[in-house]
Amino acid sequence: MDLSIVLCAYDMARELPRTVLTLGAGYQRDIAGLDYEILVLDHGSPVPVDEPALRRIAPQVRVIRVEPAPVSPVAAINRLMDGAGGRVLALMIDGARMASPGLIAAAMAALARDDSRAVGTLAFHLGPDMQARSVFAGYDRATEDRLLATVPWQEDGYRLFDISVLAASSANGWFAPIAESNAVFITRAFHARCGGLDPRFASPGGGFANLEYWTRVVAASGQAPWMILGEGTFHQVHGGAATNSPAEARQAMREEYRTLFGADFRPAAYDPRPFGKLDPALAARFGGRQG
């Protein structure tokens, strides 16, 4: 198999079908002949993920349910990545993140150019502001549903950029380092060398596990990972453990990181290697710079 995409989901009956749709072969572009699977980790959702419904959206979906599930999904994610069948592994630790239509093709093309590096992607939030702020100003699922209805994203996924803002982790735009990637593509050999998520992270949603993982992935890429231009993931509001949580919960995650590593988290400083095409309008809107 060419690619295994690992999605982690908890109580995402509204959001997960949209994510799966955007990763399906009918939505992603320029992937003819690609043999891939979408592995959905149902981490103890109160109502189990409906696998037949997801398979009607994308036949390559397989649901793996963990029940009872610990607070942190890190161990289950690692088991799933270790056992996945793809030559390339893609980790999306948050199953509420929709993908732009060229994401898979661009990531696979970057790895074909040089697979000793990881591939990272910018993160966006649906809505008028970063959701850590907008949810406390009234932005909710109903508001987001109305917003999504204003653009034909099912026919043209690039219209999601019209109703999104940069996430805090990607605040400096296309050509700058990011604090984490919410769609990390690596080869299986790279995974064997770098390892998975740190199993010591016990916070809800894994806490800062994805941040630490990206820092380690960057180092294993010689401080020069591929960064995809013109593509990204789009976070749907869902009451998530980090993005949509109050400041107190995020502070607890910071403290867990400090306990584990003896210092506060600091994003990695590195030299990203841009890959792909970038529309000038997207470059201007999301802080890009030409050259």
Number of C-alpha atoms within 10 A of each C-alpha: 12 15 23 25 24 26 25 23 25 23 20 24 16 14 19 24 22 21 22 25 20 25 26 23 22 12 20 19 16 14 16 9 8 14 13 21 23 22 21 25 24 27 25 19 18 11 11 17 24 12 16 13 12 20 18 12 19 21 15 18 22 17 18 16 17 15 12 9 13 15 14 19 28 26 17 21 24 18 11 18 22 15 10 20 17 18 14 23 26 26 23 23 23 25 26 28 27 27 28 24 26 23 22 25 16 23 27 21 13 23 18 10 12 13 21 17 24 27 31 29 24 29 26 30 26 27 24 14 18 20 25 18 15 17 20 12 10 9 17 17 16 10 12 16 13 10 16 17 10 11 17 12 17 16 10 12 19 18 16 25 23 14 18 20 23 23 23 17 18 22 19 16 22 27 21 20 24 27 20 26 25 25 27 23 29 25 22 22 14 19 18 10 11 17 16 21 23 16 15 14 23 19 22 17 23 24 25 23 25 25 23 21 19 23 23 17 27 26 18 18 20 13 18 20 27 27 28 25 25 22 26 26 27 26 27 29 26 19 16 18 18 20 22 20 17 15 12 9 15 18 13 13 23 16 17 19 22 13 11 11 10 10 11 13 16 10 15 18 15 17 16 21 19 20 18 16 11 17 9 12 9 17 17 14 13 18 15 18 12 9 5
